[in-house]
Amino acid sequence: MADDYSPLWRDQDELIWEGLELNLLKQRDFGIGTCVPTSLAMIASAISGEEVHPNRFMEGDLSVNTQSPQDWSDKLQTFGGQLAYCNSDSRNLENYIAELIEYNDLFMIGFYSDKPNRKAGAGTSTGSSHMVTMYQDKIYDTNGGHMFPANAYERTDCMVKRIFRVVQKGHPRKV
């Protein structure tokens, strides 16, 4: 159920990606700390119809800064998509799952693996985090290569860092 005060996405009826096939990848096959490039490769493959290897987001002209959502979005445009920020705040993922399922679309969700360091100064880490892909009612977690029904995902007790909707290149909402 959408939050009446601050829904993740303004237009409840907007469906951007229908009938996608996501092929789950395991980040361990590509190196430690590769959840962002691995997730981007899964998404790029699904929206473009071509096989996109995570290494494309780890080296060369499509190499991404794993701490820069603007960079992820820019590189995803090569494949016909971009990221758009969703309204979110410091709540656990479990508080967003029902609303995300209602949208029935494609999202990238970042969350803290541990309790975040809220006193971290500039240039220091706020804590370890992880990125997953959600499409319709399933979460694709590249850490271990598992797909879960979204309402049964084992890490919904983690605090959300960022939520992005994957939209088509040129969509007015963006990062």
C-alpha positions as CSV (number, residue, x, y, z in Angstrom):
1,M,0.0,0.0,0.0
2,A,1.4,3.4,-1.0
3,D,2.2,5.9,1.7
4,D,-0.4,8.6,1.3
5,Y,1.9,11.2,2.7
6,S,5.0,10.4,0.6
7,P,4.5,7.6,-2.0
8,L,7.7,6.2,-3.6
9,W,6.3,7.2,-7.0
10,R,3.7,9.8,-7.9
11,D,1.9,8.0,-10.7
12,Q,0.6,4.7,-9.3
13,D,-0.6,3.5,-12.7
14,E,2.6,4.2,-14.7
15,L,4.0,0.9,-15.9
16,I,7.4,1.2,-17.6
17,W,8.8,-2.3,-18.1
18,E,6.4,-5.1,-18.9
19,G,7.4,-8.7,-19.8
20,L,11.1,-8.5,-18.9
21,E,13.2,-11.6,-18.3
22,L,15.9,-11.1,-15.7
23,N,18.7,-13.7,-15.7
24,L,20.1,-13.8,-12.2
25,L,23.8,-13.4,-11.9
26,K,26.1,-14.3,-8.9
27,Q,28.4,-11.4,-8.0
28,R,30.9,-13.9,-6.5
29,D,31.6,-15.0,-10.1
30,F,32.9,-11.5,-10.8
31,G,34.6,-10.5,-7.6
32,I,33.9,-9.2,-4.1
33,G,31.9,-6.0,-3.8
34,T,30.5,-6.2,-7.3
35,C,26.8,-5.9,-6.5
36,V,26.4,-2.7,-8.4
37,P,28.0,-3.8,-11.7
38,T,26.4,-7.2,-11.5
39,S,22.9,-5.7,-10.9
40,L,23.4,-3.2,-13.7
41,A,24.4,-6.0,-16.1
42,M,21.2,-7.9,-15.2
43,I,19.1,-4.9,-15.8
44,A,20.9,-3.8,-19.0
45,S,20.5,-7.4,-20.4
46,A,16.8,-7.4,-19.6
47,I,15.9,-4.0,-21.0
48,S,18.2,-4.2,-24.1
49,G,17.7,-7.8,-25.1
50,E,21.5,-8.3,-25.4
51,E,23.7,-10.2,-23.1
52,V,25.6,-7.7,-21.0
53,H,28.5,-9.0,-18.9
54,P,29.2,-7.3,-15.5
55,N,32.8,-6.6,-16.6
56,R,31.4,-4.0,-19.0
57,F,30.5,-1.9,-15.9
58,M,33.9,-2.7,-14.2
59,E,36.4,-1.6,-16.9
60,G,36.7,0.6,-19.9
61,D,34.4,3.4,-20.9
62,L,31.3,1.9,-19.1
63,S,33.2,1.4,-15.8
64,V,31.1,2.8,-12.9
65,N,31.9,4.4,-9.6
66,T,30.1,2.1,-7.3
67,Q,29.2,5.0,-5.0
68,S,27.8,7.3,-7.7
69,P,24.1,6.6,-8.7
70,Q,24.4,9.4,-11.3
71,D,27.2,7.4,-12.9
72,W,25.1,4.2,-12.9
73,S,22.3,6.0,-14.5
74,D,24.5,7.6,-17.2
75,K,26.0,4.2,-18.1
76,L,22.6,2.5,-18.1
77,Q,21.5,4.9,-20.8
78,T,23.7,3.0,-23.2
79,F,21.2,0.2,-23.0
80,G,18.0,2.4,-23.2
81,G,17.3,3.0,-19.5
82,Q,18.2,5.4,-16.7
83,L,17.6,5.5,-12.9
84,A,15.1,7.8,-11.2
85,Y,15.2,8.4,-7.5
86,C,12.1,7.3,-5.5
87,N,10.9,9.2,-2.4
88,S,12.3,7.3,0.6
89,D,13.6,8.0,4.0
90,S,15.4,6.2,6.9
91,R,13.1,3.2,7.2
92,N,13.7,-0.5,6.8
93,L,13.0,-2.2,3.5
94,E,10.1,-4.1,5.0
95,N,8.2,-0.8,5.1
96,Y,8.5,-0.4,1.3
97,I,7.9,-3.9,0.0
98,A,4.1,-3.8,-0.3
99,E,4.2,-0.5,-2.1
100,L,7.0,-1.7,-4.5
101,I,5.0,-4.8,-5.3
102,E,2.0,-2.7,-6.1
103,Y,4.0,-0.8,-8.8
104,N,4.8,-4.1,-10.5
105,D,7.9,-2.7,-12.1
106,L,11.7,-2.7,-12.1
107,F,13.7,-1.2,-9.2
108,M,17.2,-1.1,-7.8
109,I,17.3,-1.0,-4.0
110,G,20.3,-0.2,-1.9
111,F,20.3,-1.0,1.8
112,Y,22.8,-1.0,4.7
113,S,24.1,-4.5,5.6
114,D,24.7,-3.3,9.1
115,K,23.5,-0.4,11.2
116,P,24.8,2.7,9.4
117,N,27.2,5.1,11.0
118,R,25.1,8.3,11.1
119,K,28.1,10.3,12.5
120,A,30.4,9.5,9.5
121,G,32.2,12.7,8.3
122,A,32.8,13.7,4.8
123,G,35.0,11.2,2.9
124,T,34.3,8.4,5.3
125,S,31.9,5.4,4.8
126,T,28.5,5.3,6.4
127,G,28.8,1.5,6.5
128,S,28.7,-1.5,4.3
129,S,25.7,-1.7,2.0
130,H,24.3,-3.9,-0.7
131,M,22.2,-3.5,-3.9
132,V,19.5,-5.8,-5.2
133,T,17.2,-5.7,-8.1
134,M,13.4,-6.0,-7.8
135,Y,11.1,-6.8,-10.7
136,Q,7.4,-7.1,-10.1
137,D,7.1,-9.2,-6.9
138,K,10.6,-10.8,-6.9
139,I,13.9,-9.7,-5.5
140,Y,17.1,-10.8,-7.3
141,D,20.0,-10.8,-5.0
142,T,23.4,-11.2,-6.7
143,N,25.1,-12.0,-3.4
144,G,24.8,-15.8,-3.6
145,G,22.6,-15.6,-6.7
146,H,19.2,-16.1,-5.3
147,M,15.7,-15.0,-6.3
148,F,13.1,-14.4,-3.5
149,P,9.5,-13.6,-3.4
150,A,9.8,-9.9,-2.3
151,N,7.5,-10.3,0.7
152,A,9.7,-13.2,1.9
153,Y,13.1,-11.7,1.3
154,E,15.4,-12.4,4.3
155,R,17.0,-8.9,4.5
156,T,13.9,-6.7,4.8
157,D,15.0,-5.7,8.3
158,C,17.8,-3.6,6.8
159,M,17.7,0.1,6.5
160,V,17.2,1.5,3.0
161,K,20.0,3.6,1.6
162,R,18.4,4.4,-1.8
163,I,15.5,3.2,-4.0
164,F,15.6,3.8,-7.8
165,R,13.0,3.0,-10.4
166,V,14.5,1.9,-13.7
167,V,12.9,4.1,-16.3
168,Q,13.4,4.5,-20.1
169,K,16.1,6.8,-21.3
170,G,14.7,10.3,-21.6
171,H,12.0,9.8,-18.9
172,P,11.5,13.2,-17.1
173,R,12.2,11.6,-13.7
174,K,15.9,10.9,-13.1
175,V,18.7,10.8,-10.6
